[in-house]
C-alpha cells in the first residue's frame, strides 16, 4: 500500500507544521 505510506507522510508533515 504505497498510497497509505504517502498519506501517513502527508499527515505527519501537517502535524509537525501545527506543532510548531
KEDRENLO-583683 format. One record per atom (N, C-alpha, C, O): residue number from 0; residue in one letter; atom name; x, y, z. Coordinates in nm, 2 decimals. Atoms other than C-alpha are relative to their C-alpha. Layout:
! KEDRENLO-583683
<r vovo="NUM" torkol="A" loba="CA" east="X" north="Y" up="Z"/>
...
***
This chain:
! KEDRENLO-583683
<r vovo="0" torkol="X" loba="N" east="0.08" north="-0.12" up="0.00"/>
<r vovo="0" torkol="X" loba="CA" east="0.00" north="0.00" up="0.00"/>
<r vovo="0" torkol="X" loba="C" east="0.09" north="0.12" up="0.00"/>
<r vovo="0" torkol="X" loba="O" east="0.12" north="0.18" up="0.11"/>
<r vovo="1" torkol="X" loba="N" east="-0.08" north="-0.11" up="0.01"/>
<r vovo="1" torkol="X" loba="CA" east="0.21" north="0.28" up="-0.13"/>
<r vovo="1" torkol="X" loba="C" east="-0.07" north="0.13" up="0.04"/>
<r vovo="1" torkol="X" loba="O" east="-0.02" north="0.22" up="0.10"/>
<r vovo="2" torkol="X" loba="N" east="0.08" north="-0.12" up="-0.03"/>
<r vovo="2" torkol="X" loba="CA" east="-0.07" north="0.54" up="-0.11"/>
<r vovo="2" torkol="X" loba="C" east="-0.02" north="0.02" up="0.15"/>
<r vovo="2" torkol="X" loba="O" east="-0.03" north="0.13" up="0.20"/>
<r vovo="3" torkol="X" loba="N" east="0.02" north="-0.01" up="-0.14"/>
<r vovo="3" torkol="X" loba="CA" east="-0.11" north="0.46" up="0.26"/>
<r vovo="3" torkol="X" loba="C" east="0.12" north="0.06" up="0.07"/>
<r vovo="3" torkol="X" loba="O" east="0.10" north="0.15" up="0.15"/>
<r vovo="4" torkol="X" loba="N" east="-0.12" north="-0.06" up="-0.05"/>
<r vovo="4" torkol="X" loba="CA" east="0.25" north="0.54" up="0.34"/>
<r vovo="4" torkol="X" loba="C" east="0.01" north="0.15" up="-0.04"/>
<r vovo="4" torkol="X" loba="O" east="0.06" north="0.23" up="0.04"/>
<r vovo="5" torkol="X" loba="N" east="0.00" north="-0.13" up="0.05"/>
<r vovo="5" torkol="X" loba="CA" east="0.22" north="0.85" up="0.13"/>
<r vovo="5" torkol="X" loba="C" east="-0.09" north="0.09" up="0.08"/>
<r vovo="5" torkol="X" loba="O" east="-0.06" north="0.20" up="0.12"/>
<r vovo="6" torkol="X" loba="N" east="0.10" north="-0.08" up="-0.08"/>
<r vovo="6" torkol="X" loba="CA" east="-0.09" north="0.96" up="0.32"/>
<r vovo="6" torkol="X" loba="C" east="0.05" north="0.02" up="0.14"/>
<r vovo="6" torkol="X" loba="O" east="0.03" north="0.13" up="0.19"/>
<r vovo="7" torkol="X" loba="N" east="-0.06" north="-0.01" up="-0.13"/>
<r vovo="7" torkol="X" loba="CA" east="0.08" north="0.89" up="0.65"/>
<r vovo="7" torkol="X" loba="C" east="0.11" north="0.11" up="0.00"/>
<r vovo="7" torkol="X" loba="O" east="0.12" north="0.19" up="0.10"/>
<r vovo="8" torkol="X" loba="N" east="-0.10" north="-0.10" up="0.01"/>
<r vovo="8" torkol="X" loba="CA" east="0.37" north="1.11" up="0.54"/>
<r vovo="8" torkol="X" loba="C" east="-0.06" north="0.14" up="0.00"/>
<r vovo="8" torkol="X" loba="O" east="-0.01" north="0.23" up="0.06"/>
<r vovo="9" torkol="X" loba="N" east="0.07" north="-0.13" up="0.01"/>
<r vovo="9" torkol="X" loba="CA" east="0.14" north="1.39" up="0.45"/>
<r vovo="9" torkol="X" loba="C" east="-0.06" north="0.04" up="0.13"/>
<r vovo="9" torkol="X" loba="O" east="-0.04" north="0.16" up="0.18"/>
<r vovo="10" torkol="X" loba="N" east="0.07" north="-0.03" up="-0.13"/>
<r vovo="10" torkol="X" loba="CA" east="-0.05" north="1.37" up="0.78"/>
<r vovo="10" torkol="X" loba="C" east="0.11" north="0.04" up="0.10"/>
<r vovo="10" torkol="X" loba="O" east="0.09" north="0.13" up="0.18"/>
<r vovo="11" torkol="X" loba="N" east="-0.10" north="-0.03" up="-0.10"/>
<r vovo="11" torkol="X" loba="CA" east="0.27" north="1.36" up="0.99"/>
<r vovo="11" torkol="X" loba="C" east="0.06" north="0.14" up="-0.03"/>
<r vovo="11" torkol="X" loba="O" east="0.10" north="0.21" up="0.06"/>
<r vovo="12" torkol="X" loba="N" east="-0.06" north="-0.13" up="0.03"/>
<r vovo="12" torkol="X" loba="CA" east="0.41" north="1.66" up="0.80"/>
<r vovo="12" torkol="X" loba="C" east="-0.10" north="0.12" up="0.04"/>
<r vovo="12" torkol="X" loba="O" east="-0.05" north="0.22" up="0.09"/>
<r vovo="13" torkol="X" loba="N" east="0.09" north="-0.10" up="-0.04"/>
<r vovo="13" torkol="X" loba="CA" east="0.09" north="1.86" up="0.87"/>
<r vovo="13" torkol="X" loba="C" east="0.00" north="0.01" up="0.16"/>
<r vovo="13" torkol="X" loba="O" east="-0.01" north="0.12" up="0.21"/>
<r vovo="14" torkol="X" loba="N" east="0.00" north="0.00" up="-0.15"/>
<r vovo="14" torkol="X" loba="CA" east="0.10" north="1.76" up="1.24"/>
<r vovo="14" torkol="X" loba="C" east="0.12" north="0.07" up="0.05"/>
<r vovo="14" torkol="X" loba="O" east="0.12" north="0.15" up="0.14"/>
<r vovo="15" torkol="X" loba="N" east="-0.12" north="-0.06" up="-0.04"/>
<r vovo="15" torkol="X" loba="CA" east="0.46" north="1.87" up="1.26"/>
<r vovo="15" torkol="X" loba="C" east="-0.01" north="0.15" up="-0.02"/>
<r vovo="15" torkol="X" loba="O" east="0.03" north="0.23" up="0.06"/>
<r vovo="16" torkol="X" loba="N" east="0.01" north="-0.14" up="0.03"/>
<r vovo="16" torkol="X" loba="CA" east="0.37" north="2.20" up="1.10"/>
<r vovo="16" torkol="X" loba="C" east="-0.09" north="0.07" up="0.10"/>
<r vovo="16" torkol="X" loba="O" east="-0.07" north="0.18" up="0.15"/>
<r vovo="17" torkol="X" loba="N" east="0.09" north="-0.05" up="-0.10"/>
<r vovo="17" torkol="X" loba="CA" east="0.08" north="2.25" up="1.35"/>
<r vovo="17" torkol="X" loba="C" east="0.07" north="0.01" up="0.14"/>
<r vovo="17" torkol="X" loba="O" east="0.05" north="0.10" up="0.22"/>
<r vovo="18" torkol="X" loba="N" east="-0.07" north="0.01" up="-0.13"/>
<r vovo="18" torkol="X" loba="CA" east="0.31" north="2.15" up="1.64"/>
<r vovo="18" torkol="X" loba="C" east="0.09" north="0.12" up="0.02"/>
<r vovo="18" torkol="X" loba="O" east="0.12" north="0.17" up="0.13"/>
<r vovo="19" torkol="X" loba="N" east="-0.09" north="-0.12" up="-0.01"/>
<r vovo="19" torkol="X" loba="CA" east="0.55" north="2.44" up="1.55"/>
<r vovo="19" torkol="X" loba="C" east="-0.08" north="0.12" up="0.04"/>
<r vovo="19" torkol="X" loba="O" east="-0.02" north="0.23" up="0.05"/>
***
